[in-house]
Amino acid sequence: MNRVTHVLTINQLLGRIVYFHAMFIEPALEPSTARGPDRVCCNHGPASDRSTVGELLPDSPWLALVEVAATLPAHHQPCLQADSACCATCRVTATAAAIAAGWAQTECRSYQRTEPDETLLHSCRLAAAARLGRAFATQHAASCPVLDRLTVPEPLPGKEELPLTSELLTLWANPTANTHHPVASWLNHCTGLDDVRQVLETRRTDS
C-alpha cells in the first residue's frame, strides 16, 4: 500500500468514528461525572523530546478524536498538564481509550440495560489506545514509550455483543490492510442504537 492510499484509508476510518459517534453514540449518552485528568504524559518528564500536539495535531484529521473524546468526560483522562507541548501520541492514545470505553458503556446500556463491568471497559480502553496509537505513531514517525508498553487484551467484545465497539477495535487492528470492509456491514442500514438493538434481538431469536 502506497503512502497516499495509506493516508486515505486512515482518514476514512477516522471519519467512520466521527459518523458513528454522531449518529449512534452521542444521542444516547447519559449525564456523567468527569473522570478527571491522568498523570502527566511522557513529554512533561525527563528527556521530553517526543513530537508534540502543537506540531502534529492542528489541522489533522486525528484531531477529530480529541473532539469526540471531549463528549465522553466519564472516560476521558487527558494529561494533567494538557497543552500544546504534550506528546501527540499520548494525546491520541488517551482519546482513543475514552472513545472505546464510552462506546462500550453506551452500547451495553442501550442493548442490555445493565452497566458493563470494569474489566470490559478496561480491555476496550487498552485495545483502542494500542491500535489507534500505533497507527498514528507509524503514520507520523512519532514514537512514544507509553505506547510501547501497551498490550492488547483478549478477549474483546464481538460483533454480536457490541457491534460498534467491536468494529472500531477490529478495523484498527490492521487499518492499512489491502482488503478493508466494515465488520458488521448491516450497521450502515441503521439510524440509531434502537435499530441496532432490534437487529441484535432478531439475530438472537433466529439463531
C-alpha positions in Angstrom: 0.0 0.0 0.0 1.5 3.4 -1.0 1.6 6.4 1.3 -1.3 8.2 -0.4 -3.6 5.1 -0.1 -2.4 4.6 3.5 -3.4 8.2 4.5 -6.8 8.0 2.7 -7.6 4.7 4.5 -6.7 6.2 7.9 -8.8 9.3 7.1 -11.8 7.1 6.1 -11.6 5.2 9.3 -11.3 8.4 11.4 -14.4 9.7 9.5 -16.2 6.4 10.3 -15.6 7.0 14.1 -17.0 10.5 13.8 -20.0 9.3 11.9 -20.9 6.5 14.2 -20.3 8.7 17.3 -22.6 11.5 16.0 -25.3 9.2 14.7 -25.4 6.4 17.3 -23.5 7.2 20.5 -23.9 10.9 21.2 -27.7 10.9 21.1 -27.7 8.0 23.6 -25.3 9.5 26.1 -26.4 9.9 29.7 -25.3 12.7 32.1 -22.0 11.7 33.7 -19.3 12.8 36.1 -15.9 13.7 34.6 -13.3 11.1 35.1 -10.6 13.8 35.6 -7.0 14.1 34.2 -4.5 11.3 34.3 -0.8 11.7 35.2 1.3 13.9 33.0 2.2 12.5 29.6 5.7 11.5 28.6 6.6 14.9 27.3 6.5 16.5 30.7 9.2 14.4 32.2 13.0 14.0 31.7 14.2 13.7 28.0 10.9 15.0 26.8 11.7 15.2 23.1 8.6 13.5 21.6 6.5 15.0 18.8 4.1 17.4 20.3 0.4 18.1 20.0 1.2 21.6 18.7 3.4 20.1 15.9 1.2 17.2 14.7 -2.5 17.7 15.6 -3.6 21.1 14.4 -5.5 20.8 11.1 -5.0 17.0 11.2 -7.9 14.5 10.8 -6.7 12.9 14.0 -7.9 16.0 15.9 -11.4 14.5 15.4 -10.6 12.0 18.2 -10.0 14.8 20.6 -13.3 16.4 19.7 -15.2 13.0 20.1 -13.4 12.2 23.4 -14.5 15.6 24.8 -18.1 14.4 24.7 -17.2 11.4 26.9 -15.9 13.1 30.1 -16.6 10.0 32.2 -14.0 8.1 30.2 -11.5 10.7 29.0 -8.3 11.1 31.1 -6.2 13.8 29.4 -2.7 14.7 30.6 -2.7 16.6 33.9 -0.8 19.5 32.2 -2.7 19.2 28.9 -1.2 21.8 26.5 0.4 22.1 23.0 3.6 20.6 24.4 2.0 17.3 25.2 3.2 14.1 23.4 0.9 13.9 20.4 0.9 10.1 20.5 -0.1 10.2 24.2 -3.0 12.5 23.3 -4.2 10.1 20.6 -4.0 7.0 22.8 -5.9 8.8 25.6 -8.7 9.9 23.3 -8.9 6.5 21.6 -9.2 4.8 25.0 -12.0 7.2 26.0 -13.9 6.6 22.8 -13.8 2.8 23.0 -14.8 2.7 26.7 -17.6 5.3 26.1 -18.9 3.3 23.1 -18.9 0.1 25.1 -20.7 1.5 28.0 -23.3 3.2 25.8 -23.9 0.1 23.8 -24.3 -2.1 27.0 -26.8 0.3 28.4 -28.7 0.5 25.1 -28.9 -3.2 24.5 -28.8 -4.9 27.9 -29.9 -2.2 30.3 -27.1 -3.1 32.6 -23.7 -1.5 33.4 -20.7 -3.1 31.8 -18.1 -4.3 34.3 -14.7 -2.5 34.6 -12.9 -5.5 33.1 -14.7 -5.0 29.8 -14.2 -1.2 29.8 -10.5 -1.6 30.6 -10.0 -4.1 27.8 -11.6 -1.8 25.3 -9.6 1.2 26.5 -6.3 -0.7 26.2 -7.1 -2.2 22.8 -8.2 1.1 21.3 -5.2 3.0 22.8 -2.8 0.5 21.4 -4.3 0.1 18.0 -5.1 3.7 17.1 -1.9 4.9 18.9 0.3 2.6 16.8 -1.5 3.7 13.6 -0.8 7.3 14.5 2.8 6.7 15.6 3.5 4.8 12.4 2.0 7.5 10.1 3.9 10.3 11.8 7.0 8.5 13.0 6.0 9.6 16.5 7.4 7.1 18.9 6.2 7.1 22.5 7.3 5.0 25.5 3.8 4.8 26.9 2.5 3.3 23.6 5.4 0.8 23.6 4.2 -0.6 26.9 0.6 -1.1 25.8 -0.7 -4.6 25.0 -4.0 -5.7 23.5 -6.0 -7.9 25.9 -8.2 -10.8 25.0 -11.0 -11.5 24.6 -12.6 -8.3 23.2 -16.3 -7.8 22.6 -17.6 -9.5 19.5 -19.8 -8.0 16.8 -22.9 -9.9 18.1 -22.3 -8.4 21.5 -21.2 -4.8 21.0 -21.1 -4.3 17.2 -20.0 -0.7 17.1 -17.2 -1.1 19.6 -16.2 -4.4 18.0 -16.0 -2.9 14.6 -13.9 0.0 15.9 -11.4 -2.3 17.5 -11.3 -4.8 14.6 -10.8 -2.2 11.8 -7.9 -0.6 13.7 -6.2 -3.9 14.4 -4.8 -3.7 10.8 -6.0 -0.3 9.4 -3.9 -0.4 6.3 -4.8 -3.9 5.1 -5.4 -4.1 1.4 -8.9 -5.7 1.9 -10.8 -3.4 4.2 -14.5 -3.8 4.9 -16.8 -2.9 7.8 -17.0 -5.8 10.2 -20.8 -5.5 10.6 -21.9 -4.0 7.3 -25.6 -4.1 8.4 -24.7 -1.2 10.7 -24.8 1.0 7.6 -28.5 0.5 7.4 -29.3 1.5 11.0 -30.0 5.0 12.1 -29.5 4.7 15.8 -28.8 2.3 18.7 -32.5 1.3 18.8 -32.2 0.0 15.3 -29.0 -1.9 16.3 -30.7 -3.4 19.3 -33.6 -4.6 17.2 -31.2 -6.3 14.7 -29.3 -8.0 17.5 -32.5 -9.3 19.1 -33.8 -10.6 15.8 -30.5 -12.3 15.1 -30.5 -13.9 18.5 -34.1 -15.1 18.0 -33.3 -16.6 14.6 -30.2 -18.4 15.7 
